[in-house]
Amino acid sequence: MMLPSRQISLSAALLLVCGILSVSSDAQLPAKRVSHFGRTTAAQSTAFAPATTKPRTAVGESGVNFSFGLIDFPRSPDTVATGLNSRGDVVGLYGPNLPIYEGTEQSYVLEGNTFQQLIYPGASYTLGQGIDKSRRIVGWYSNADGNAHAFLRKGKEYSNIDFPGADNTIASNINDAGEIIGVHYQNTTGTVHGFVSSKGAYTTIDPPNSTYTEALGINSAGVIVGVYEDQNFMNHGFIYQHGQFTTVDYPGASNTGLTGINDQGQMVGGYGDDVIIGSEDWPTPNAFFLDQGTFTPFQAPVGDAQVTFTGTLNGNQFVGLYVDSLGNIYGYQATIGQ
């Protein structure tokens, strides 16, 4: 399963991962949520504001630092983390050779120190993307028709939440109010649209002049962030609030995307040109933290990190992945300090 786009963000890269395991979804494995990488990383800040507003002035260096912890599914060569709630529960993916489909990748939820596998009943593969404080999980699955279908899991019960009339729907995140965001598209056109679902009502969200839209992060107030591609095939971050779009571009970067926003309005995302590692193309490979118009770039604090992707931002914590020069993929959970 592949989203029809030349450029892909973290979410889209992970949506390429498909898998099937014969293990019950109730099975639990001992955690391998190991210690911190051993140090924190402090970053320099860059003053800038969203592209559609006047620039704001940053006062000196931000003083922001990031403490990273590794998330590593037991006995799996690759692990990524995509969703995070206020309890510290994480959802993500594991398996060999991510993000390429090898038939053995699958999804997990990590509650405390216990991993559980996520398997939509009867699906050939299941991918969890977001989780709220009530531990409702959203994501997507595929069955015999070969299309992507969105799901919502409450407790152990799964339900389909496809966008009405769409061939393909992918749910990327959920906030504590139960609002769900994601993408939908038709097989005939391939044009990817963002959406938000609130109390069963679905709304398409596409920034002006966009040819491709992903809604990726949502906070408790319903403010949505994501990425869109323009007619020149350049990616931009966006904020959607009260029916209005604001474009966000990292200063000097050709491509930008936003993946997470917390209740304080702070955001995380990525920027930069694609990098090739092995046979894989990784878009917007550099990570940033955005607070009150100030960008703070950072990377996973390991010497061989070539790509740092971000996912959900909840409070002062966020999740994501990094990729080393050999193409190995590691999930992480990070804490923002001042």
Residue pairs with C-beta under 8 A, 6 or more apart in sequence:
1 15
1 16
1 18
1 101
1 142
1 146
1 148
2 16
3 12
3 15
3 16
3 170
3 183
3 185
3 192
4 185
4 190
4 191
4 192
5 12
5 192
5 212
5 229
6 229
6 233
7 212
7 229
7 233
7 235
7 255
7 274
7 283
8 16
8 283
9 214
9 216
9 227
9 235
9 257
9 259
9 270
9 283
9 284
10 82
10 216
10 257
10 259
10 270
10 284
10 309
10 310
10 311
10 320
10 321
11 82
11 129
11 172
11 214
11 216
11 259
12 214
13 99
13 282
13 283
13 309
14 80
14 82
14 93
14 98
14 99
14 127
14 129
15 127
15 140
15 148
15 170
16 99
16 100
16 101
17 80
17 93
17 95
17 98
17 99
17 100
17 101
17 105
17 127
18 101
18 103
18 105
18 124
18 125
18 127
18 142
19 93
19 95
19 101
19 102
19 103
19 104
19 105
19 106
19 107
19 125
19 126
19 127
20 103
20 104
20 106
20 124
20 125
21 104
21 106
21 117
21 119
23 117
23 119
24 117
24 119
25 116
25 117
25 118
25 119
25 156
26 116
26 156
27 116
27 117
28 114
28 115
28 116
29 73
29 74
29 114
29 115
29 116
29 117
30 74
30 113
30 114
30 115
31 74
31 110
31 112
31 113
31 114
31 115
32 72
32 73
32 74
32 115
33 69
33 70
33 71
33 72
33 110
33 113
34 69
34 70
34 72
35 69
35 70
36 67
36 68
36 69
36 70
37 68
37 69
37 70
37 300
37 301
37 302
39 301
40 65
40 66
40 67
40 68
40 301
40 337
41 65
41 66
41 68
41 298
41 299
41 300
41 301
42 63
42 64
42 65
42 66
43 62
43 64
43 65
43 66
43 289
43 296
43 297
43 298
44 61
44 62
44 296
44 297
45 58
45 61
45 62
45 64
45 294
45 295
45 296
46 58
46 250
46 251
46 294
46 295
46 296
46 297
47 55
47 56
47 57
47 58
47 293
47 294
47 295
48 55
48 250
48 251
48 293
48 294
48 295
49 55
49 56
49 293
50 239
50 246
50 247
50 248
50 293
51 236
51 246
51 247
51 248
51 249
52 246
52 247
53 246
55 293
56 292
56 293
56 294
58 293
58 294
62 291
62 294
62 296
63 338
64 289
64 291
64 296
64 336
64 337
64 338
65 336
65 337
65 338
66 289
66 298
66 301
66 334
66 335
66 336
66 337
67 334
67 335
67 337
68 300
68 301
68 332
68 333
68 334
69 332
69 333
69 334
69 335
70 330
70 331
70 332
71 79
71 81
71 90
71 92
71 110
71 319
71 330
71 331
71 332
71 333
72 79
72 330
72 331
73 79
73 92
73 94
73 108
73 115
73 331
74 115
76 94
76 95
76 96
77 95
77 96
77 97
77 328
78 94
78 95
78 96
78 97
78 98
78 328
78 329
78 330
79 92
79 93
79 94
79 321
79 329
79 330
79 331
80 92
80 93
80 94
80 98
80 309
80 320
80 321
80 329
80 331
81 90
81 91
81 92
81 311
81 319
81 320
81 321
81 331
81 332
81 333
82 91
82 92
82 93
82 128
82 129
82 130
82 311
82 312
82 319
83 90
83 91
83 92
83 128
83 129
83 130
83 131
83 137
83 173
83 311
83 312
83 319
84 90
84 91
84 131
84 311
84 312
84 313
84 314
84 317
84 318
84 319
84 333
85 131
85 132
85 133
85 135
85 176
85 314
86 133
86 176
86 314
86 315
87 111
87 133
87 135
88 112
88 317
88 333
89 109
89 110
89 111
89 112
89 131
89 135
90 109
90 110
90 131
90 319
90 331
90 333
91 107
91 108
91 109
91 110
91 118
91 128
91 129
91 130
91 131
91 137
91 139
92 107
92 108
92 110
92 128
92 319
92 331
93 105
93 106
93 107
93 108
93 127
93 128
94 105
94 106
94 107
94 108
95 102
95 104
95 105
95 106
96 102
96 104
96 105
98 105
98 329
99 280
99 329
100 280
105 125
106 117
106 118
106 119
106 125
106 126
107 117
107 118
107 119
107 126
107 127
107 128
107 139
108 115
108 116
108 117
108 118
108 128
109 115
109 116
109 118
109 128
109 131
109 135
109 137
110 116
111 135
118 126
118 127
118 128
118 137
118 139
118 153
119 126
120 126
120 141
120 151
120 158
121 158
122 143
123 141
123 142
123 143
124 141
124 142
124 143
124 144
125 141
125 142
126 139
126 140
126 141
126 151
127 139
127 140
127 141
128 137
128 138
128 139
128 153
129 138
129 139
129 140
129 170
129 171
129 172
129 173
129 182
130 137
130 138
130 139
130 171
130 172
130 173
130 174
130 180
130 312
131 137
131 138
131 174
132 174
132 175
132 176
132 178
133 176
134 154
134 176
135 155
136 152
136 153
136 154
136 174
136 178
137 152
137 153
137 174
138 150
138 151
138 152
138 153
138 161
138 171
138 172
138 173
138 174
138 180
138 182
139 150
139 151
139 170
139 171
140 148
140 149
140 150
140 151
140 169
140 170
140 171
140 182
141 148
141 149
141 151
142 148
142 149
143 149
147 167
147 168
147 187
148 168
148 169
148 170
149 160
149 162
149 168
149 169
150 160
150 161
150 162
150 163
150 169
150 170
150 171
150 180
150 182
151 158
151 159
151 160
151 161
151 171
152 158
152 159
152 161
152 171
152 174
152 180
153 159
161 169
161 171
161 180
161 197
162 169
162 184
163 169
163 182
163 184
163 195
163 197
163 202
164 202
166 184
166 185
166 186
167 185
167 186
167 187
167 188
168 184
168 185
168 186
168 187
169 182
169 183
169 184
169 195
170 182
170 183
170 184
171 180
171 181
171 182
172 181
172 182
172 183
172 214
172 215
172 216
173 180
173 181
173 182
173 215
173 216
173 217
173 218
173 312
174 180
174 181
174 218
175 218
175 219
175 220
175 222
176 220
177 198
177 220
177 222
178 198
178 199
179 196
179 197
179 198
179 218
179 222
180 196
180 197
180 198
181 194
181 195
181 196
181 197
181 215
181 216
181 217
181 218
181 224
181 226
182 194
182 195
182 215
183 192
183 193
183 194
183 195
183 213
183 214
183 215
184 192
184 193
184 195
184 204
185 191
185 192
185 193
191 211
191 212
192 212
192 213
192 214
193 204
193 205
193 206
193 213
194 204
194 205
194 206
194 213
194 214
194 215
194 224
194 226
194 228
194 240
195 202
195 203
195 204
195 205
195 215
196 202
196 203
196 205
196 215
196 218
196 222
196 224
196 240
197 203
198 222
205 213
205 215
205 224
205 240
206 213
206 228
207 213
207 228
207 236
207 238
207 240
207 245
207 247
208 245
209 230
209 231
210 228
210 229
210 230
211 228
211 229
211 230
211 231
212 228
212 229
213 226
213 227
213 228
213 229
213 238
214 226
214 227
214 228
214 257
215 224
215 225
215 226
215 240
216 225
216 226
216 227
216 257
216 258
216 259
216 260
217 224
217 225
217 226
217 258
217 259
217 260
217 261
217 267
217 312
217 313
218 224
218 225
218 261
219 261
219 262
219 263
219 265
220 263
221 263
222 241
223 239
223 240
223 241
223 261
223 265
224 239
224 240
224 241
224 261
225 237
225 238
225 239
225 240
225 248
225 258
225 259
225 260
225 261
225 267
225 269
226 237
226 238
226 240
226 257
226 258
226 259
227 235
227 236
227 237
227 238
227 256
227 257
227 258
227 259
227 269
227 284
228 235
228 236
228 238
229 235
229 236
230 236
234 254
234 255
235 255
235 256
235 257
235 283
235 284
236 247
236 248
236 249
236 255
236 256
236 257
237 247
237 248
237 249
237 250
237 256
237 257
237 258
237 267
237 269
238 245
238 246
238 247
238 248
238 258
239 245
239 246
239 248
239 258
239 261
239 267
240 246
248 256
248 258
248 267
248 269
248 290
249 256
250 256
250 269
250 271
250 272
250 288
250 295
251 295
253 271
253 272
254 272
254 273
255 271
255 272
255 273
255 274
255 283
255 284
256 269
256 270
256 271
256 284
257 269
257 270
257 271
257 283
257 284
258 267
258 268
258 269
258 290
259 268
259 269
259 270
259 309
259 310
259 311
259 312
259 313
259 320
260 267
260 268
260 269
260 310
260 311
260 312
260 313
260 314
260 318
261 267
261 313
262 313
262 314
262 315
262 316
263 315
265 292
266 289
266 290
266 291
266 313
266 336
267 289
267 290
267 291
267 313
268 287
268 288
268 289
268 290
268 310
268 313
268 318
268 320
269 284
269 287
269 288
269 290
269 310
270 283
270 284
270 285
270 286
270 287
270 288
270 308
270 309
270 310
271 284
271 286
271 288
271 297
272 284
272 285
272 286
274 281
274 282
274 283
274 284
274 285
275 281
275 282
275 285
275 306
275 307
276 282
277 306
277 307
277 323
277 325
277 326
277 327
278 326
278 327
280 327
282 306
282 307
282 309
282 323
285 306
285 307
285 308
285 309
285 323
286 297
286 299
286 308
287 297
287 298
287 299
287 308
287 309
287 310
287 320
288 295
288 296
288 297
288 298
289 295
289 296
289 298
289 336
290 296
298 308
299 305
299 308
299 322
300 308
300 322
300 330
300 332
302 322
302 324
304 324
304 325
304 326
305 322
305 323
305 324
306 322
306 323
306 324
306 325
307 321
307 322
307 323
308 320
308 321
308 322
309 320
309 321
309 322
309 323
310 318
310 319
310 320
311 318
311 319
311 320
311 321
312 318
312 319
316 335
316 336
316 337
317 333
317 334
317 335
317 336
318 333
318 334
318 336
319 331
319 332
319 333
319 334
320 331
320 332
320 334
321 329
321 330
321 331
321 332
322 329
322 330
322 332
323 329
323 330
324 330
